Amino acid sequence: MAVEYGACTRPLAVRRTGNQTGEQTIIPIRCGATLASVCPTCAEKNRRDRITQAREGWHLTEEPVIETAEPTAAQKLTLGYRADLEDARAQALAVGDTATVAELDRDIEEADALLRGEGLRGTVTRGRDKTEDGEAKKRRVRSTRRRKDAANLPRKPVAKKTIGRTFTTPDGKAFQPSTFITLTLPSYGRIYDGAAVDPDSYDYRRAVRDAIHFGGLIDRFWQNLRRAVGWNVQYFAVIEPQKRGAPHLHAAIRGTIPRKLIRQVAAATYDQIWWPPYDEPVYTGDRLPVWDETRKTPCFVDPDTHEPLMTWDAAIQRIDDGEQDEPAHVVRFGAQVDIQGVLEGSQQAGMCLGYLVKYLTKAISECHTPESSRQADHVDRLVAALEYQPCSPTCPNWLRYGIQPAKPKSGMVPGQCKGKAHKAAHLGYGGRRCLVSRKWSGKTLAEHRDDKKQHVLRTLGAVGAKPDQATPDGERQRYSWDLMGPRDPDRPDRTQLLLQVVAQKRRWREQYEQARQLLDDVSATGDQAA
């Protein structure tokens, strides 16, 4: 029923408290999930909002003006909830309650997703890393000299403009075409129908390593492209898996860029991973490093000699000191680069927009369901190859290679990393699926959603209808808001919340449809009179 009426299937509870009266009311809000497997209604709403965002920014003819708006009530509410979670995590960490810390980490991940959904730019961090003496660590700076096996690229000063070139025909008609590109990773072995022809020779290890670091490669590409063309290229991009399981990028680019230059930039773009070597494991099977709580600074030690493992900082310092000549891994694009010129309003533009958001409501592993035992075996081999690959400096898998992860703690076990990249649903890629540049449309996703809300309010206002809102916009400053966590004793039953949301959504839909019908009747009457 909730899906039928367009209501959220897993609403969150918010406690509204009157600043003057102290009266408390529990109000449900949508969860904001982006995956249909979590909440199909919110995922579909997010997909439609992304279509609007992509369409409005793709063919702009004037430079977007970005105005920094005041934080919305929803943003303030979620930030407060996020701060409470961080405080609770610090307290649990202080007493060594690892189970609660793990549970709070999941809550924090959901809160961060909510903040991104509300249009918050940047990231919510836990502060800068510090040394054992409590001093902030210095930022490491590496040489920007290009690799000898990579072609040089043209480098121009990047102008502030974001609008592409306009072409004029002899009869005076102006065209401002834009671009749609697809970038892929290289081949790891022959593929037929989404599975390796020879699984034993297919390079699964390199495939999952490239997937883990694909986000960094994409960042390098946009950086190189802007420097090569000399203006601030804007994009709306989506990362999806190919049938073989490797991620690839679809991107709408505002303006036109020579195809030869795009291919040149893609071929010359790479990302170097300056980590300690992790090709051969030091510890295998049941012989793994153990946590020594008795030391002044608890750490992991060798199971036989009880000597402390090399710390992450020490391993990176060895690289900085020149003891490692080559990066642990280098990720590059494959040779396949698809480039299309697109005109605003064309059928091709509509098809490209549909292609961009086609799989946004699905997890990476859900985009292509295995249809044969060969395909299922191929996915299983990818997941198996991913199990012991380090995904970040804090990954427990570093213990397998004789390195203590950054921020080590008791309970870390190789092969049991809780990072997003290690979840089977992501097949190694742990970054964001939808990437939108800062000046794409001049609006955040939350601002696009607010535009839709204002349209509904104008429709209701045109016929004199009063919006049915739990808290009218003009009265929000009279209240304080708290997002109720899963352990809040006053949190209502989920079924109760769900029924409340369905009833609310029904009222809103009926009210809006009645207003539209009245406007249509008025319009028809006016046409007849004319």
C-alpha positions in Angstrom: 0.0 0.0 0.0 2.8 2.4 0.8 4.4 1.9 -2.6 1.0 2.3 -4.3 0.5 5.8 -2.7 4.1 6.8 -3.2 4.9 6.8 0.6 8.2 5.9 2.2 8.3 2.2 3.2 10.8 2.8 6.1 10.0 6.2 7.6 12.2 7.8 10.2 10.7 9.3 13.4 11.3 13.0 14.3 10.5 14.5 17.7 9.1 18.1 17.4 9.3 20.2 20.5 7.7 23.6 20.9 10.2 26.1 22.1 7.7 28.0 24.2 5.2 25.3 25.3 7.5 22.2 25.4 4.8 20.2 23.7 6.2 17.2 21.9 4.9 15.6 18.7 6.3 12.6 16.8 6.3 13.2 13.0 7.4 10.7 10.3 9.8 11.8 7.5 11.0 9.8 4.5 14.2 7.8 4.8 15.8 9.1 1.7 17.2 5.7 0.5 18.6 5.6 -3.0 18.2 1.8 -3.5 14.9 0.2 -4.4 15.9 -2.9 -2.3 15.8 -0.6 0.8 12.9 1.7 -0.1 11.5 1.6 -3.6 9.5 4.8 -3.2 12.4 7.0 -2.0 14.7 5.4 -4.6 12.3 6.2 -7.4 11.9 9.8 -6.1 15.6 10.2 -6.0 15.9 8.9 -9.6 13.4 11.4 -10.9 15.1 14.2 -9.0 18.4 13.2 -10.6 16.8 13.3 -14.1 15.7 16.9 -13.4 19.1 17.8 -12.1 20.8 16.3 -15.2 18.4 17.9 -17.7 18.6 21.4 -16.2 22.4 21.6 -16.2 23.3 19.9 -19.4 22.5 22.6 -22.0 22.8 25.8 -20.0 23.5 28.9 -22.2 24.5 31.2 -19.3 26.9 30.7 -16.5 25.1 29.3 -13.4 25.0 31.6 -10.3 25.5 29.7 -7.1 24.0 31.2 -4.0 24.8 29.7 -0.7 21.4 29.2 1.1 20.8 29.0 4.8 20.7 25.4 6.2 17.3 24.0 6.0 15.4 22.6 9.0 16.0 19.1 7.7 19.7 19.7 7.3 20.0 21.1 10.8 18.0 18.2 12.2 20.2 15.6 10.5 23.4 17.3 11.5 22.3 17.3 15.1 21.5 13.6 14.9 24.9 13.0 13.3 26.6 14.9 16.2 24.8 12.8 18.8 25.9 9.6 17.0 29.5 10.8 17.0 29.4 11.6 20.7 27.9 8.2 21.5 30.6 6.5 19.4 33.4 8.3 21.3 31.9 7.2 24.6 31.6 3.6 23.4 35.2 3.7 22.1 36.5 5.0 25.4 35.1 2.0 27.3 36.1 -0.5 24.6 32.5 -1.4 23.6 33.4 -2.6 20.1 30.0 -4.0 19.4 28.3 -0.7 20.0 31.0 1.1 18.0 30.3 -1.1 15.0 26.5 -0.5 15.4 27.0 3.2 15.6 29.3 3.2 12.6 26.4 1.8 10.6 24.1 4.5 12.0 26.7 7.1 11.1 26.9 5.8 7.6 23.1 6.1 7.2 23.2 9.6 8.7 25.9 10.7 6.2 23.8 9.3 3.4 20.8 11.4 4.7 23.0 14.5 4.8 24.1 13.9 1.2 20.5 13.4 0.2 19.6 16.8 1.8 22.2 18.5 -0.4 25.1 18.9 2.1 28.3 19.6 0.2 31.6 18.1 1.3 32.1 15.4 4.0 31.6 15.1 7.7 35.0 14.1 9.1 36.1 12.9 12.5 39.0 15.4 12.7 42.6 15.2 11.4 44.7 12.2 12.2 47.2 12.8 15.0 50.6 11.3 15.9 51.2 9.4 19.2 52.2 12.7 20.7 48.9 14.3 19.9 50.2 16.5 17.2 48.4 16.8 13.8 50.0 14.8 11.1 51.7 16.7 8.3 50.1 16.3 4.9 52.3 14.2 2.6 53.1 15.8 -0.8 54.3 13.6 -3.7 56.0 14.5 -6.9 53.6 15.5 -9.8 56.1 14.3 -12.4 54.3 12.2 -15.0 55.2 8.5 -15.5 57.6 7.8 -18.3 55.2 5.3 -19.8 52.3 7.9 -20.0 51.9 10.4 -22.8 52.2 14.1 -22.0 49.1 16.2 -22.1 48.5 19.8 -23.1 48.2 22.1 -20.1 46.4 25.4 -20.2 45.3 27.8 -17.5 41.7 26.8 -16.5 39.4 29.7 -17.2 36.3 30.2 -14.9 33.8 29.7 -17.7 31.7 26.5 -17.8 29.6 27.1 -21.0 30.7 25.4 -24.2 31.3 26.8 -27.6 28.4 28.1 -29.8 28.2 27.4 -33.5 26.3 29.5 -36.0 25.0 28.3 -39.4 25.1 30.5 -42.5 21.4 31.4 -42.0 22.1 32.6 -38.5 20.8 29.7 -36.5 22.9 29.0 -33.3 23.8 25.6 -31.9 25.4 24.8 -28.6 26.0 21.0 -28.6 27.0 19.1 -25.6 28.7 15.7 -25.1 28.0 12.2 -23.8 31.0 9.9 -23.0 31.5 6.4 -21.7 34.9 5.3 -20.2 35.8 1.7 -19.3 38.5 -0.2 -17.6 41.0 -2.4 -19.5 40.6 -6.0 -20.4 41.6 -8.7 -17.8 41.1 -11.6 -20.1 38.7 -12.8 -22.8 35.0 -12.4 -21.9 32.0 -14.1 -23.5 28.4 -13.4 -22.4 29.5 -11.7 -19.1 31.9 -14.4 -17.9 35.6 -15.2 -18.4 36.3 -17.6 -21.2 39.3 -19.0 -19.2 38.8 -18.2 -15.5 42.2 -19.6 -14.6 44.0 -17.0 -16.8 41.6 -14.1 -16.1 43.3 -11.5 -13.9 40.7 -11.3 -11.1 43.2 -9.6 -8.7 43.9 -6.7 -11.0 40.2 -6.4 -11.8 39.2 -5.9 -8.2 42.1 -3.6 -7.5 41.1 -1.4 -10.4 37.5 -1.4 -9.1 38.6 -0.3 -5.7 40.6 2.6 -7.1 38.2 3.5 -10.0 37.0 6.6 -8.1 40.5 8.1 -7.9 41.0 7.5 -11.6 37.8 9.4 -12.4 38.9 12.4 -10.4 42.3 12.4 -12.3 40.4 12.3 -15.6 38.3 15.4 -14.8 41.4 17.2 -13.5 43.4 16.4 -16.7 40.5 17.2 -19.0 40.0 20.7 -17.5 43.7 21.5 -17.8 43.8 20.2 -21.4 40.8 22.2 -22.7 41.4 25.3 -20.6 38.0 25.8 -19.1 36.0 24.5 -16.1 34.4 21.4 -17.6 31.1 20.5 -15.9 29.6 17.0 -15.8 26.8 14.8 -14.5 28.2 11.3 -14.3 27.0 7.8 -13.2 29.2 4.8 -12.4 27.6 1.4 -13.3 29.0 -2.1 -13.7 29.4 -3.8 -17.0 28.1 -7.3 -17.5 31.6 -8.6 -16.7 31.4 -6.9 -13.3 33.9 -4.1 -13.9 32.7 -0.5 -13.2 32.5 2.0 -16.1 31.5 5.7 -16.4 28.7 7.4 -18.3 28.9 11.2 -18.2 27.0 14.1 -19.7 29.4 17.0 -20.3 28.2 20.5 -20.9 29.7 21.9 -24.1 31.6 20.2 -26.9 35.2 19.0 -26.8 37.2 17.5 -29.7 36.9 13.8 -29.7 40.6 13.3 -30.3 41.4 15.3 -27.2 39.0 13.3 -25.0 40.6 10.1 -26.2 44.1 11.5 -25.7 43.2 12.5 -22.1 41.6 9.2 -21.3 44.7 7.3 -22.7 47.1 9.4 -20.7 45.2 9.4 -17.4 46.3 7.1 -14.6 46.2 7.0 -10.8 49.2 5.7 -8.8 48.5 3.9 -5.5 51.5 4.6 -3.2 50.9 1.9 -0.6 53.2 -0.7 0.8 53.5 -3.8 -1.5 50.7 -6.3 -1.1 51.2 -8.9 -3.7 52.4 -11.7 -1.4 50.9 -12.4 2.0 53.1 -12.7 5.0 50.5 -14.4 7.2 48.0 -17.0 6.0 45.5 -19.5 7.4 45.2 -19.5 11.2 48.7 -18.0 11.6 47.7 -14.3 11.9 49.0 -11.3 13.9 47.5 -11.1 17.4 46.4 -8.0 19.4 48.7 -7.2 22.4 46.8 -5.2 25.0 49.6 -5.3 27.5 51.9 -2.8 25.7 52.0 0.9 26.5 50.4 1.4 23.0 48.3 -1.7 22.2 49.2 -3.0 18.8 49.3 -6.2 16.6 52.3 -8.4 17.1 53.8 -11.4 15.2 52.2 -14.6 16.6 55.7 -16.3 17.0 58.2 -13.6 17.9 55.6 -11.2 19.5 57.4 -8.3 17.8 55.1 -5.4 16.8 54.2 -5.3 13.2 55.3 -2.3 11.2 52.9 0.6 11.6 51.1 2.2 8.6 52.9 5.5 9.2 56.3 3.7 9.2 55.5 1.8 6.0 54.5 5.1 4.2 57.6 6.8 5.5 59.7 4.2 3.9 58.1 5.0 0.6 58.7 8.7 1.2 62.3 8.0 2.0 62.7 6.4 -1.5 62.9 2.7 -0.4 60.1 1.9 -2.9 60.6 2.9 -6.5 57.2 2.0 -7.9 53.6 2.4 -6.6 51.9 -0.7 -5.3 49.3 -0.4 -8.1 48.5 1.8 -11.1 45.0 2.0 -12.5 44.2 3.2 -16.1 41.3 3.3 -18.5 40.8 0.8 -21.2 41.0 1.6 -24.9 37.2 1.6 -25.4 36.0 5.2 -25.2 32.6 6.2 -26.6 31.9 9.8 -27.5 28.6 11.3 -28.8 27.7 14.9 -29.6 24.2 15.7 -28.3 21.8 18.6 -29.1 19.3 20.0 -26.6 15.7 18.7 -27.1 16.8 15.9 -29.5 15.6 12.3 -29.1 19.2 11.3 -28.5 19.4 13.7 -25.5 16.4 12.0 -24.0 17.8 8.5 -24.5 21.2 9.6 -22.9 19.4 11.0 -19.9 17.4 7.8 -19.5 20.6 5.8 -19.8 22.3 7.9 -17.1 19.7 7.0 -14.5 18.7 3.6 -15.7 20.4 1.7 -12.8 20.5 4.3 -10.1 17.9 2.5 -7.9 19.9 -0.7 -8.0 23.1 -1.8 -6.1 26.0 -2.6 -8.4 25.6 -6.3 -8.0 21.8 -6.0 -8.9 22.3 -4.3 -12.3 23.1 -7.6 -14.0 21.7 -10.7 -12.5 23.7 -13.9 -13.5 21.7 -15.9 -16.0 24.0 -18.9 -16.2 26.3 -20.9 -14.0 29.3 -19.4 -15.8 28.2 -15.9 -15.0 27.5 -16.8 -11.3 30.9 -18.5 -11.1 32.5 -15.3 -12.6 30.9 -13.1 -9.9 31.9 -15.5 -7.1 35.5 -15.4 -8.3 35.4 -11.6 -8.2 34.1 -11.6 -4.7 36.7 -14.2 -3.6 39.5 -12.2 -5.2 38.3 -9.1 -3.3 38.2 -10.8 0.1 41.8 -10.1 1.1 42.6 -7.0 -1.0 43.1 -3.9 1.1 40.6 -1.2 0.3 42.0 1.7 2.4 44.7 2.5 4.9 42.4 1.4 7.7 41.5 -2.0 6.1 42.1 -5.0 8.4 43.5 -6.9 5.4 46.8 -5.1 5.8 47.5 -7.5 8.7 47.8 -10.3 6.2 50.7 -8.5 4.6 52.6 -7.7 7.8 51.4 -4.1 8.2 49.3 -2.7 11.0 46.4 -0.7 9.5 46.0 2.9 10.2 44.1 3.3 13.5 44.4 -0.4 14.5 42.1 -1.8 17.1 41.2 -5.1 18.8 39.0 -7.4 16.8 40.4 -6.6 13.3 40.6 -9.8 11.3 41.8 -10.1 7.6 39.0 -11.0 5.3 36.4 -9.3 7.6 36.6 -5.7 6.5 33.3 -3.8 6.9 34.2 -1.3 4.3 31.7 -0.5 1.5 34.1 -1.8 -1.2 34.2 -5.3 0.4 30.5 -5.8 0.4 29.4 -8.2 -2.3 26.7 -5.7 -3.4 29.5 -3.3 -4.6 32.0 -5.6 -6.2 34.9 -3.6 -5.1 33.7 0.0 -5.9 33.1 1.8 -2.7 32.6 5.4 -4.0 29.5 7.4 -4.9 27.4 6.2 -7.8 26.3 9.6 -9.0 28.9 12.3 -9.5 27.8 15.9 -10.2 30.3 18.8 -10.6 29.9 21.9 -8.5 28.6 24.3 -11.2 26.5 21.8 -13.1 23.1 23.5 -12.6 23.9 26.0 -10.0 21.6 24.1 -7.5 22.1 21.3 -5.1 19.8 18.2 -5.3 17.9 19.6 -2.3 17.3 22.9 -4.1 15.9 21.0 -7.1 13.6 19.2 -4.7 12.5 22.5 -3.1 11.6 23.8 -6.6 9.2 20.9 -7.0 7.7 21.6 -3.6 7.2 25.3 -4.4 5.4 24.2 -7.7 3.0 22.1 -5.6 2.4 25.0 -3.2 1.8 27.4 -6.0 -0.7 25.0 -7.5 -2.6 24.7 -4.2 -2.4 28.5 -3.7 -3.8 29.2 -7.1 -7.2 27.7 -6.1 -7.1 29.0 -2.5 -6.3 25.6 -1.0 -4.2 25.5 2.2 -1.4 22.9 2.2 -1.9 20.0 4.6 1.5 20.2 6.4 2.3 18.9 9.9 4.4 22.1 10.4 3.7 25.0 8.0 6.9 26.6 6.5 6.3 29.9 8.4 6.1 28.2 11.8 9.2 26.0 11.7 11.3 28.5 13.8 8.9 27.9 16.7 10.1 24.3 17.2 13.2 22.3 17.9 13.7 19.0 16.1 15.4 15.7 17.0 15.8 12.6 14.9 14.9 9.6 17.1 17.5 6.9 17.0 16.7 3.2 17.0 17.4 3.0 20.7 15.1 5.9 21.7 12.6 4.5 24.2 9.8 6.8 22.8 10.3 5.7 19.2 6.9 4.5 17.9 6.4 1.1 16.3 7.4 1.0 12.6 3.9 -0.2 11.6 2.4 2.8 13.3 4.8 5.1 11.5 4.1 3.5 8.2 0.3 3.8 8.5 0.7 7.4 9.5 2.8 8.1 6.4 0.3 6.3 4.1 -2.6 8.4 5.5 -0.6 11.6 5.1 0.4 10.8 1.5 -3.2 10.0 0.6 -4.3 13.4 1.9 -1.6 15.2 0.0 -2.3 13.4 -3.3 -6.0 14.0 -3.1 -5.5 17.7 -2.3 -3.1 18.2 -5.2 -5.3 16.3 -7.7 -8.3 18.4 -6.7 -6.3 21.6 -7.1 -5.1 20.5 -10.6 -8.6 19.6 -11.6 -9.9 23.0 -10.5 -7.2 24.7 -12.5 -7.9 22.6 -15.6 -11.6 23.5 -15.3 -10.8 27.2 -15.0 -8.5 27.0 -18.0 -11.1 25.2 -20.1 -13.8 27.8 -19.1 -11.4 30.6 -20.1 -10.7 29.1 -23.5 -14.4 28.7 -24.2 -15.1 32.3 -23.3 -12.3 33.5 -25.5 
